[in-house]
Amino acid sequence: MRHECYFCHIRTIEKLIDKFKPDEKVAERFIFSVHELIESNWELSNPQLATEIHRMAKNQLSNINLYAEEKLNANTILLKEYPYWKTIVNESENPFFTAAKLSVIGNIIDYGAQSANDDISNQIESFFHKDLKVDMTAELKNEIGKAENILYLGDNCGEIVFDKLFIETMNPQNITFAVRGKPVINDATLEDANQVGIDNVCRVISNGFDAPSTLIDFCSDEFVDAYNNADLIISKGQGNFEGLMESGHSNQFFLLIAKCDPIANLLGVDKNDMVVSKLVL
């Protein structure tokens, strides 16, 4: 693990303590427990460490859905703005590209270490006027046209409203949308996906695990079968990228905002750049 990643995990804990304001003894026990966890598991991947840290947080803070309010708020804001963005997509010269770009922009809605700005709407508008730093949307569209079975890996609440909009530009009958098995950070679960109506557009499944990522070795049999049998994987967000970048699937596209320098360097972009890429490491 890089030293930047260590500090990222610690920022996550600091934000949770600031949010819930537990008793001082609880806060101290929580912080020291996380330090011990990281020190004893230095070889684990960042998504695995994040999973254990958030399990610990749920236990120490006596809350199984730490960002329930933020998740609901993000979904509500984006659902309210959905008709506006739907019109923007439909009236654009290239609806597929516009919807894909919005799907990437939605990835800013994150309440982990790289916390979202409170003004989600203005952030989206700001990013909408930026270019994709890596743009393989044409290649992605071509692969979608050939694929008979597509697995779309969701990430955060709010963001999934734009995922729904993007899926509507495709052939939803061929698409399975996957979410987290249990609440973790502001990542989407089945309840969240149903709230925004993705289940009315395509099939929705849980991956059966509570990582803020997709860790194949720990996911449900249903999800693993869906992953292995998919002709095309559309993976949203940096967390999914970290979990899958070495998975070896032959046809996998990553749509994300590079939220930290280590991942930005790996992708050959700058921090906060938007990426649609088929990456083989």
C-alpha positions as CSV (number, residue, x, y, z in Angstrom):
1,M,0.0,0.0,0.0
2,R,1.3,3.5,-0.9
3,H,1.6,6.0,1.9
4,E,-1.1,8.2,0.2
5,C,-3.5,5.3,0.6
6,Y,-2.9,5.1,4.3
7,F,-3.7,8.7,4.8
8,C,-6.8,8.3,2.6
9,H,-8.1,5.6,5.0
10,I,-7.4,7.8,8.0
11,R,-9.3,10.7,6.5
12,T,-12.3,8.4,6.1
13,I,-12.2,7.7,9.8
14,E,-11.8,11.3,10.7
15,K,-14.8,12.2,8.6
16,L,-17.0,9.5,10.3
17,I,-16.0,10.7,13.7
18,D,-16.7,14.3,12.8
19,K,-20.1,13.2,11.4
20,F,-21.3,11.0,14.3
21,K,-19.4,12.7,17.1
22,P,-19.1,9.6,19.3
23,D,-17.9,9.6,22.9
24,E,-14.2,10.3,23.2
25,K,-13.4,6.8,24.4
26,V,-15.3,5.3,21.5
27,A,-13.5,7.6,19.1
28,E,-10.1,6.7,20.5
29,R,-10.9,3.0,20.4
30,F,-12.1,3.3,16.8
31,I,-9.0,5.2,15.6
32,F,-6.5,2.9,17.3
33,S,-8.3,-0.2,16.0
34,V,-8.1,1.1,12.5
35,H,-4.4,1.9,12.9
36,E,-3.8,-1.7,14.2
37,L,-5.9,-3.1,11.3
38,I,-3.9,-1.4,8.7
39,E,-0.5,-2.1,10.4
40,S,-1.4,-5.8,10.6
41,N,-2.8,-6.1,7.0
42,W,-0.4,-3.9,5.0
43,E,-0.5,-6.5,2.1
44,L,-4.3,-6.3,1.6
45,S,-5.6,-4.3,-1.3
46,N,-7.2,-0.9,-0.6
47,P,-10.7,-2.1,-1.3
48,Q,-10.2,-5.0,1.1
49,L,-8.9,-2.6,3.8
50,A,-11.8,-0.2,3.2
51,T,-14.3,-3.1,3.6
52,E,-12.8,-4.0,7.0
53,I,-12.6,-0.4,8.1
54,H,-16.2,0.3,7.3
55,R,-17.4,-3.0,9.0
56,M,-15.5,-1.7,12.1
57,A,-17.1,1.7,11.8
58,K,-20.6,0.2,11.7
59,N,-19.8,-1.7,14.8
60,Q,-18.1,1.1,16.7
61,L,-20.7,3.7,15.8
62,S,-23.7,1.3,16.1
63,N,-25.0,2.2,12.6
64,I,-25.3,-0.3,9.7
65,N,-26.0,2.4,7.1
66,L,-23.5,5.2,7.9
67,Y,-24.4,7.5,4.9
68,A,-28.2,6.8,4.6
69,E,-29.1,10.4,4.7
70,E,-26.5,11.4,2.1
71,K,-27.6,8.5,-0.2
72,L,-31.2,9.5,-0.1
73,N,-30.4,13.1,-0.6
74,A,-28.2,12.4,-3.7
75,N,-30.8,10.2,-5.3
76,T,-33.5,12.8,-4.6
77,I,-31.5,15.6,-6.1
78,L,-30.6,13.7,-9.3
79,L,-34.1,12.3,-9.7
80,K,-35.5,15.8,-9.6
81,E,-33.0,16.9,-12.3
82,Y,-33.4,13.8,-14.3
83,P,-36.0,15.3,-16.8
84,Y,-33.6,18.2,-17.5
85,W,-30.6,16.0,-18.2
86,K,-32.8,13.6,-20.2
87,T,-33.7,16.5,-22.5
88,I,-30.0,17.5,-22.7
89,V,-29.1,14.0,-23.8
90,N,-32.0,13.6,-26.3
91,E,-31.3,16.9,-28.0
92,S,-27.5,16.5,-28.2
93,E,-25.8,15.6,-31.4
94,N,-24.6,12.3,-29.9
95,P,-26.9,11.1,-27.2
96,F,-24.8,8.1,-26.4
97,F,-21.7,10.2,-25.8
98,T,-23.6,12.8,-23.7
99,A,-25.2,10.1,-21.5
100,A,-21.8,8.3,-21.1
101,K,-20.2,11.5,-20.1
102,L,-22.9,12.3,-17.5
103,S,-22.5,8.8,-16.1
104,V,-18.8,9.5,-15.6
105,I,-19.6,12.9,-14.1
106,G,-22.0,11.3,-11.6
107,N,-18.9,9.6,-10.1
108,I,-18.2,12.9,-8.2
109,I,-20.9,12.0,-5.7
110,D,-18.7,10.3,-3.2
111,Y,-18.7,10.6,0.6
112,G,-15.6,8.6,1.4
113,A,-12.2,10.1,1.8
114,Q,-12.7,12.2,-1.3
115,S,-15.9,13.8,-0.2
116,A,-18.3,15.4,-2.6
117,N,-19.0,19.1,-2.5
118,D,-22.4,19.9,-0.8
119,D,-23.6,21.6,-4.0
120,I,-23.9,18.5,-6.2
121,S,-25.8,20.3,-9.0
122,N,-23.2,23.0,-9.6
123,Q,-20.4,20.4,-9.5
124,I,-22.2,18.4,-12.3
125,E,-22.7,21.6,-14.4
126,S,-19.0,22.4,-14.0
127,F,-17.8,19.0,-15.0
128,F,-20.2,18.9,-17.9
129,H,-18.2,21.6,-19.6
130,K,-15.0,19.7,-19.3
131,D,-13.7,17.1,-21.8
132,L,-13.1,13.5,-21.1
133,K,-9.3,13.1,-20.7
134,V,-9.5,9.5,-22.0
135,D,-12.3,9.0,-24.4
136,M,-13.0,5.5,-25.7
137,T,-16.8,6.0,-25.9
138,A,-16.8,5.2,-29.6
139,E,-15.1,1.8,-28.9
140,L,-17.5,1.2,-26.0
141,K,-20.5,1.9,-28.2
142,N,-19.2,-0.5,-30.8
143,E,-18.8,-3.3,-28.2
144,I,-22.3,-2.6,-26.8
145,G,-23.6,-3.1,-30.3
146,K,-22.0,-6.5,-30.5
147,A,-22.6,-7.8,-27.0
148,E,-25.5,-10.1,-26.2
149,N,-25.0,-10.0,-22.4
150,I,-23.8,-6.8,-20.6
151,L,-23.0,-6.5,-16.9
152,Y,-23.0,-2.9,-15.7
153,L,-21.4,-2.4,-12.3
154,G,-22.9,0.5,-10.4
155,D,-21.1,2.6,-7.8
156,N,-22.7,5.5,-5.8
157,C,-26.1,6.8,-5.1
158,G,-27.1,9.8,-7.1
159,E,-24.7,8.7,-9.7
160,I,-27.0,5.7,-10.5
161,V,-29.6,8.1,-11.8
162,F,-27.2,9.0,-14.6
163,D,-26.4,5.3,-15.0
164,K,-30.1,4.8,-15.6
165,L,-30.1,7.6,-18.2
166,F,-27.1,6.0,-19.9
167,I,-28.6,2.5,-20.0
168,E,-31.7,4.0,-21.6
169,T,-29.6,4.9,-24.6
170,M,-28.6,1.2,-25.1
171,N,-30.6,-2.0,-25.3
172,P,-31.7,-2.5,-21.7
173,Q,-32.9,-6.1,-22.4
174,N,-29.2,-7.1,-22.7
175,I,-28.1,-5.4,-19.5
176,T,-27.8,-6.6,-15.9
177,F,-27.1,-3.8,-13.3
178,A,-25.1,-4.8,-10.2
179,V,-25.0,-3.1,-6.8
180,R,-23.4,-3.7,-3.4
181,G,-24.7,-6.5,-1.2
182,K,-24.9,-4.3,1.9
183,P,-24.6,-0.6,2.7
184,V,-21.0,0.8,2.6
185,I,-20.2,4.5,2.3
186,N,-22.7,5.9,-0.2
187,D,-22.5,3.0,-2.6
188,A,-25.8,1.8,-4.1
189,T,-27.7,-1.2,-2.9
190,L,-30.8,-2.9,-4.3
191,E,-33.0,-0.5,-2.3
192,D,-31.2,2.5,-3.7
193,A,-31.4,1.2,-7.3
194,N,-35.1,0.5,-6.9
195,Q,-35.7,4.0,-5.5
196,V,-34.4,5.5,-8.8
197,G,-36.2,3.0,-11.0
198,I,-33.3,1.1,-12.5
199,D,-35.3,-2.1,-11.9
200,N,-37.9,-0.7,-14.4
201,V,-35.2,-0.4,-17.1
202,C,-33.1,-3.5,-16.7
203,R,-32.4,-6.5,-14.5
204,V,-30.8,-5.6,-11.2
205,I,-28.8,-7.9,-8.9
206,S,-26.7,-7.6,-5.8
207,N,-23.0,-8.7,-5.8
208,G,-23.6,-10.2,-2.4
209,F,-20.7,-8.4,-0.6
210,D,-20.1,-5.1,1.3
211,A,-16.9,-3.8,-0.2
212,P,-16.9,-0.3,-1.8
213,S,-15.6,-2.1,-4.8
214,T,-16.1,-5.4,-6.7
215,L,-14.0,-8.1,-5.3
216,I,-14.8,-11.2,-7.3
217,D,-13.4,-13.7,-4.8
218,F,-15.9,-12.6,-2.2
219,C,-19.0,-12.0,-4.3
220,S,-22.1,-14.2,-4.6
221,D,-22.3,-17.1,-7.0
222,E,-25.1,-15.3,-8.9
223,F,-22.8,-12.3,-9.4
224,V,-19.8,-14.3,-10.3
225,D,-21.8,-16.2,-12.9
226,A,-23.1,-12.9,-14.3
227,Y,-19.5,-11.5,-14.5
228,N,-17.9,-14.6,-16.1
229,N,-20.7,-15.0,-18.7
230,A,-20.9,-11.3,-19.7
231,D,-19.7,-10.4,-23.1
232,L,-19.0,-6.9,-21.9
233,I,-18.4,-5.3,-18.5
234,I,-19.1,-1.6,-17.9
235,S,-17.5,-0.7,-14.6
236,K,-18.3,2.5,-12.8
237,G,-16.1,4.3,-10.4
238,Q,-12.6,4.2,-8.9
239,G,-13.4,1.6,-6.3
240,N,-14.6,-0.9,-9.0
241,F,-11.5,-0.1,-11.0
242,E,-9.2,-0.9,-8.1
243,G,-10.9,-4.2,-7.5
244,L,-11.1,-5.3,-11.1
245,M,-8.1,-3.7,-12.9
246,E,-6.2,-7.0,-12.8
247,S,-9.2,-9.4,-13.0
248,G,-8.4,-10.4,-16.6
249,H,-11.8,-10.1,-18.2
250,S,-11.2,-9.7,-21.9
251,N,-13.8,-7.0,-22.5
252,Q,-14.0,-4.5,-19.7
253,F,-14.5,-0.7,-19.8
254,F,-13.9,1.6,-16.9
255,L,-15.8,4.8,-16.5
256,L,-14.6,7.0,-13.6
257,I,-13.1,10.2,-12.3
258,A,-9.5,9.8,-11.1
259,K,-9.9,10.9,-7.4
260,C,-6.4,10.5,-6.2
261,D,-2.8,10.8,-7.5
262,P,-1.9,7.1,-7.4
263,I,-4.9,6.1,-9.6
264,A,-4.4,9.2,-11.8
265,N,-0.8,8.2,-12.4
266,L,-1.7,4.7,-13.2
267,L,-4.2,5.9,-15.8
268,G,-1.8,8.5,-17.2
269,V,-4.1,11.4,-16.3
270,D,-4.3,14.1,-13.7
271,K,-6.4,14.0,-10.5
272,N,-10.1,14.8,-11.2
273,D,-9.8,13.9,-14.9
274,M,-12.7,12.0,-16.4
275,V,-11.9,8.7,-18.1
276,V,-13.7,6.1,-20.3
277,S,-11.1,3.5,-21.0
278,K,-10.6,-0.1,-21.8
279,L,-7.5,-0.9,-19.7
280,V,-5.4,-4.0,-19.8
281,L,-2.5,-4.0,-17.4
